[in-house]
Amino acid sequence: MEKLTSRQVLDAHLDDWRMLAQGLHARFLTGDFVTGLAFVTAVTEAAERANHHPDVTLTYPFVDLRLVSHDVSRVTKRDLDLARTISDIARQQGVETRPSAVAEIEFALDTANLAAVGPFWAALLTGSTDSLDGDDVVDRGGRVPLLWFQHTDAHETPRQRFHLDLWVPHDLAEARIAAAVEAGGQVVDGEQAPSFVVLADPEGNRVCVCTFLDR
């Protein structure tokens, strides 16, 4: 299946969904567990018919869903089609959505020696070095966020090696950055916006605010 571009995702007009780092995300405000279970049951039936299955988190006040084509580890037309179907189910059941509530955290680690540090972090975070997949540590069980390794030259001067990647809806990024700056942060690098903007807290710790645009 062909991986979709950011433009193709935007042109699909999936108002209830937002593309983040790992797939399409949506939050459905079910309000209580019984309503949430009924919604998830209907989604399950639709997923079985489509032979394509979302990742589901059912809690008391809401249901979070993520869509990605697991066999190719990317968003494809199958995900767009199922997203539309799930949104239709929500409307039929009177379930509201809150796209602004979705977010995703990834960790990044600078390293000049992936072969040395990669297996360590894979074993530590997931219990197995088999979870090291290229430049990423991927926990297939979903217990810990993805850790990716940013290749860098060897250096002796101490500096921040870890940073957070905060993935937010593309239409929320500017407001989130403005709120962080108003709370005492500063923009360190905005040249790659809207793909990502680097912020720092008052002590210099950095974070990238990321969107799927221009990738």
PEKA-V610475 format. One record per residue. N is the residue number from 0. RES is the residue in one small letter. SS is DSSP state (2 for helix, 1 for strand, 0 for the rest). PSI is psi in whole degrees, 0 to 359 (999 if undefined). OMEGA is omega in degrees with one decimal (999 if undefined). Layout:
N	RES	SS	PSI	OMEGA
N	RES	SS	PSI	OMEGA
This chain:
0	m	0	140	-177.5
1	e	0	133	174.1
2	k	0	135	-177.8
3	l	0	147	175.5
4	t	0	166	177.3
5	s	2	323	178.8
6	r	2	319	178.5
7	q	2	322	177.8
8	v	2	316	178.6
9	l	2	319	-178.5
10	d	2	345	177.9
11	a	0	344	176.5
12	h	0	51	176.7
13	l	0	85	-171.5
14	d	0	333	-177.7
15	d	0	350	-170.2
16	w	0	151	174.4
17	r	1	138	177.0
18	m	1	127	175.4
19	l	1	208	-175.9
20	a	0	314	-173.6
21	q	0	69	172.7
22	g	1	184	176.9
23	l	1	135	-177.4
24	h	1	148	176.2
25	a	1	149	173.8
26	r	1	127	-179.1
27	f	1	123	-172.8
28	l	1	86	-176.4
29	t	0	334	172.9
30	g	0	325	178.8
31	d	0	168	-172.7
32	f	2	322	-178.6
33	v	2	315	177.6
34	t	2	319	178.6
35	g	2	318	-179.9
36	l	2	321	177.5
37	a	2	320	178.3
38	f	2	314	-179.9
39	v	2	324	177.9
40	t	2	315	178.6
41	a	2	321	177.2
42	v	2	319	179.1
43	t	2	316	179.4
44	e	2	319	178.1
45	a	2	321	179.4
46	a	2	321	178.0
47	e	2	319	178.5
48	r	2	323	-178.5
49	a	2	350	-174.0
50	n	0	43	-179.8
51	h	0	127	-164.5
52	h	0	131	177.6
53	p	0	163	167.7
54	d	1	131	-171.3
55	v	1	134	170.3
56	t	1	114	-179.0
57	l	1	119	175.1
58	t	0	178	-176.6
59	y	0	311	-173.7
60	p	0	348	-176.6
61	f	0	167	174.9
62	v	1	126	175.0
63	d	1	137	179.7
64	l	1	143	173.4
65	r	1	135	178.8
66	l	1	126	173.4
67	v	0	145	177.0
68	s	1	99	-170.6
69	h	0	330	-176.7
70	d	0	337	179.1
71	v	0	1	177.4
72	s	0	46	179.2
73	r	1	166	176.6
74	v	0	128	-179.3
75	t	0	182	180.0
76	k	2	329	177.5
77	r	2	322	-179.3
78	d	2	320	177.5
79	l	2	317	-178.2
80	d	2	315	-179.0
81	l	2	327	176.6
82	a	2	317	178.6
83	r	2	318	179.7
84	t	2	316	-179.9
85	i	2	320	177.0
86	s	2	322	176.8
87	d	2	319	177.9
88	i	2	317	179.4
89	a	2	316	179.7
90	r	2	318	-179.7
91	q	2	327	-178.5
92	q	0	3	178.8
93	g	0	29	-179.5
94	v	0	125	179.8
95	e	1	163	178.7
96	t	1	161	175.7
97	r	0	83	-178.3
98	p	2	331	-177.2
99	s	2	350	-176.2
100	a	2	348	-175.1
101	v	0	148	176.9
102	a	1	165	-179.1
103	e	1	136	-180.0
104	i	1	134	167.8
105	e	1	152	176.4
106	f	1	141	177.1
107	a	1	140	-179.3
108	l	1	119	173.0
109	d	1	135	174.7
110	t	1	143	172.3
111	a	0	2	-175.9
112	n	0	74	-179.0
113	l	2	323	-178.0
114	a	2	331	-179.0
115	a	2	314	-172.0
116	v	2	334	-176.6
117	g	2	307	179.9
118	p	2	324	178.6
119	f	2	308	-177.0
120	w	2	326	176.7
121	a	2	313	-179.7
122	a	2	319	-178.2
123	l	2	313	-173.3
124	l	2	326	-172.4
125	t	2	347	-179.0
126	g	0	0	-178.2
127	s	0	137	175.3
128	t	2	347	179.2
129	d	2	344	-179.1
130	s	2	355	174.1
131	l	1	114	-176.0
132	d	1	96	-176.4
133	g	0	240	179.6
134	d	0	10	-173.6
135	d	1	149	164.0
136	v	1	115	-173.5
137	v	0	117	176.8
138	d	0	103	-176.9
139	r	0	339	179.3
140	g	0	357	175.6
141	g	0	22	-177.8
142	r	0	324	-177.0
143	v	0	153	178.3
144	p	0	160	176.1
145	l	0	139	172.0
146	l	1	126	176.9
147	w	1	151	-175.0
148	f	1	124	179.1
149	q	1	115	-175.7
150	h	1	136	-178.7
151	t	0	163	175.0
152	d	0	153	175.7
153	a	0	143	-179.5
154	h	0	152	-179.6
155	e	0	334	-178.7
156	t	0	126	179.3
157	p	0	137	176.1
158	r	0	167	-179.5
159	q	0	122	178.4
160	r	0	328	176.7
161	f	1	144	164.8
162	h	1	160	177.4
163	l	1	144	165.5
164	d	1	114	177.3
165	l	1	111	178.2
166	w	1	126	-179.0
167	v	1	162	174.5
168	p	0	141	-174.8
169	h	0	330	-178.4
170	d	0	6	179.0
171	l	0	348	-170.8
172	a	2	312	-176.4
173	e	2	319	-180.0
174	a	2	321	-180.0
175	r	2	319	177.8
176	i	2	315	180.0
177	a	2	320	179.8
178	a	2	321	179.6
179	a	2	321	178.4
180	v	2	317	178.9
181	e	2	332	-179.1
182	a	0	8	174.0
183	g	0	358	179.4
184	g	0	179	175.8
185	q	1	151	175.5
186	v	1	120	-179.8
187	v	1	322	-177.6
188	d	1	118	178.3
189	g	0	13	-174.4
190	e	0	336	-177.2
191	q	0	8	177.5
192	a	0	145	5.9
193	p	0	5	179.4
194	s	0	309	173.5
195	f	1	154	176.1
196	v	1	132	-178.8
197	v	1	126	176.5
198	l	1	160	174.1
199	a	1	144	174.6
200	d	0	177	-176.4
201	p	0	342	177.7
202	e	0	6	174.8
203	g	0	1	177.5
204	n	0	135	-169.7
205	r	1	154	176.2
206	v	1	144	174.4
207	c	1	125	172.4
208	v	1	113	-168.0
209	c	1	147	168.6
210	t	0	170	-178.3
211	f	0	0	-176.4
212	l	0	148	176.0
213	d	0	40	177.6
214	r	0	999	999
